[in-house]
Amino acid sequence: DLMLVHTGQHYDAAMNDVFFADLALPDPDVHLGVGSGSHAVQTGALMQAIEPVIERAAPDLVVVVGDVNSTLAAALVAVKKGVPVAHVEAGLRSFDRTMPEEINRVLTDQIAELLFTTEREAERNLAREGIPADKVFLVGNVMIDSMLHALPRAVPPERLFERHVAGRFPRTPDGGFAAATLHRPANVDEPDALRALLATFGAIAARLPLVLPLHPRTARAIEQHGLAPLLDRPDLLTVPPQPYLMMLGLLKGARLVLTDS
């Protein structure tokens, strides 16, 4: 039997609930509802919340995915309870230890019993870190699998333009536009870095009109640092976070995609 535990680390409805519907995922068996906080606060709260779940369920295996705080928190609790951990998307490395995600990846891989990789380079990374080869399995990229599965249902970008600008987004004569995302702490939390990136988006928009779905973290930083005027231009469209199928259609239709994901 499988038990799906949703930690609630991504708690914004526009970035959470809609993905379960768009990807036809079952409702979680357990919703921890942890929410936001500093890395220490969030990781600690996640560990406290998931420990009794693991104790009650007594699973044979805990499967964690990716590189978020939930990944490391669940893995740490499981391994301390003597439950084997499987890590999906193991071995990915940026080699930038200032990224919280990099710390989560490295530590999770060190305590995982099964490591499922998306690419050959990930296998080489794990070998360099001393992970035995018999623990590592190249299985492919589940995010790409889910994207290909959903692609036929992607919502055409015209629907987004109709909803937010009554269809009057100034694309190039042949309908071209760019799409961008921006949310990494290193890009968003430092005012100078954020200012430079928004100015770059403006320069791109002058040549190729650009759509920027604003992550809540990014929107708060733009308001806090008074950078909204950099986005006040007709060829740069900011929209709220979009449902998965809407975002998929936007990226599919864009001539240029810029992302810090």
N, C-alpha and C positions, 0 to 999 in steps of 0.2 A: 504494500500500500504506500501511496505517496501522500505527504502532507506539505501544502504550500503555505509558507510563512511570509507575510508581507511586513517588513519592518516599519514602514511609514516614514523612511528617511526622506523620500520625495513625497511631500504631503500636499503640494498645490494640486487642486482638482484638475486644472487644465494640463498638468504634467504627470498625472497619476491615474485617476479613475478612467479617463478616456482611453488609456492604452490597454486596459483590460478588455474594454469593449472592442476597440479597433483590431486588436490582435486575437480576439475570440478566446481570451484566457478565462479559465474558471475563477470564480471568486476565491480569495484566499481562505484557507481553513482557519488561519490565525492572523489577525491584524494587530501588530504591536503599537502602532500609532505613536512612534517615538518623536517624530518631528525634527525641528532644527536645533541648533546650538553650536558651540565651538566644537572642534574636532574631539577634544578630550571629553566634553560634556556629552556629546552625541554618542561617541564610542562606548563610554561608561554606561549610559542609559540603555543602549542597545544590548550590552552584555547582561545587565540586570534583568532586562525584559525577556530575553530569549532563554536564559538559564532555566527557569521553571518549565518552559515549553519543552525543552530538550529532556528535562528530568521526567516529565509526564509521558512524553511520547516514547522515550527509550529507543531511539532509532538505531538502525544498523549502520547508517551512513548519513552525514549531513553534506548536502551539495550547496556550495556557494558560488556566486557568479561575479566576475568582473573585478573591480578595484575600489569600490566605495567603502565607507566606514562600516556599513553593514556586513560586508564581506569578511573583513578582518575580525569584527566583533563576534560574529557567529562562529567563525573558525576557531577563535581562541577559546570560547566557551566549550565547544564540542570537544576539542582535543584535550582540554583539562578534565572533561568528564569521561575521557576514554573512548570517545566516539570518533571513528575515522572520518576524515574530511576529504571531499572531492572538490577540486577547484576548476571551474570552467573558465576558459580564457586565461589559462596559466601561461607564465613565461613572457608575457609582453613587457617590454622595458622602454622607458624614455631615457634612462641613465641620468635623470635629473632628480636628485634626492630632496630638492626643495618642494617637489610636488607631493602632496599628501597621498595621492593615488599610487605613486611609485612605492612609497613605504608600505602601503596596504598590500600591493602586489607581491613585493619581495617577502614580507613576513608570512603572508598566507601560503605562498609556495613552499616556504621552509617547513611548515607544519602539516601540509597536506599529504595524504597517503596516495591519492590519485590525482594526477595533473593532466587535464584535457586541454590541448593546445590548438590554436587556430592556424598555425603556420610553422614552417621549418625553422625560421629564425628563433622562434620562441623555444623550440627544443634545444637549440644551441645555447641560448641564454641559460636555460636550466642546467645544462651540462656544465657550463662554466661555474655555476654556483653550487656544484656538487650534488645535484639531485640525481639519484640513480635512474638509469634509463628505463628500468622495468616498471617505474611508477608513471611514466610519461606516455600519453597516447595522443597522436595527431587525429583530431576528429572533425576539423573544419570550424567555420565561423557561424555560430548560431544566430548572430545578428544579421548576417547576410542571408542566411536561410529564411529568417522571418521576413526580411525585406522582400525577397523574391516571392515568398508566399503571398504577401500583401499587395505587391505591385499592381496586379490587375484591378485592385479596388482603390488605387490611389485617386484622390480627388483632384481634378484639373485645377491649375492655379487661377483660372478665370473665376472660379467660385470664390476664392479668397479676395480677389480684386473687387468683385461685385459686392461683397459683404462690407469691405472696409473703405473703398473709395468709389463706390458706384461704377466700377469698371473703368475709371478714368486714370489709371496708373500709366504714366508716360513711357511705355516701352519703346524700343527701337522700331523702325518701320516694319521690320520682319518679325516683330513680337518678342525680341530678345530682352532678357533681364538677368540680373544677378541675384543670388540669395546668400545670406550670411547668418552665422550664429556667433554668439559671444557670451561666455559665462565663466571661463576659468579664473580662479582667484588672482593668479599672476597678471591677468589681462584686465581684470575688472576692479580690483581693490586698490590698485595704485593709480591715483588721478592722472599722472603724466602718461602712463601706459594707455589708460582708457582714452584720454584725450587724443593721443596719437592714432589709435586705432579708429576712433570715430572720424577723425579728419581724413584718414585713408579711405574709409567707406565713402565719405563725401566726394573725394577725388575720383573714386571708381564710379560713383553714381552719376557724375558729370558726363561720363562716357557711356555707361551702361546702367540704366536705372536699377536700383538695388532695393530688395525687400529684406528687412531685419526683424524677425520675430524676437521680441525682447524677453529674455529670461528675467524672472523676478529679481534676482541678485543684481543683474545689469541695470535694470530699471531703477532700483534703489540707488545704486552708485551714481548713475547719471544725474538723478535729482539731487543727491547729496552734494555733488561737486559742481553743480550748476552748469552741466555740459549739454543740456537740452538744445540750446541754439545750434549746436553742430549738426543736429538731426532735422532742423527746421528748413527743409528744402523740398520742392515738389518731386524731385527725382529719387528721393529716399523715403520709402514707406516703412514705418514701424508699426508692428501689429503685436497683439498679445501672443503668449505661447499657443501653438497650434496643435490640434489633435494629430495623432500619428499619420493617419491617411491623408490629411490635408498637407502636412509637412512633407510627406513622401511625394505628393504630386508637385509641390513647390520645387523641391530639389530635382525631380525628374525633368521639369520644364525649364529650369534655369540654364542659361548658357555658361555661367560661371558660379561656382560655389566656394565660399570662404567659411571655414569653420575652425573653431578651437576645441572641438570635441575630442 
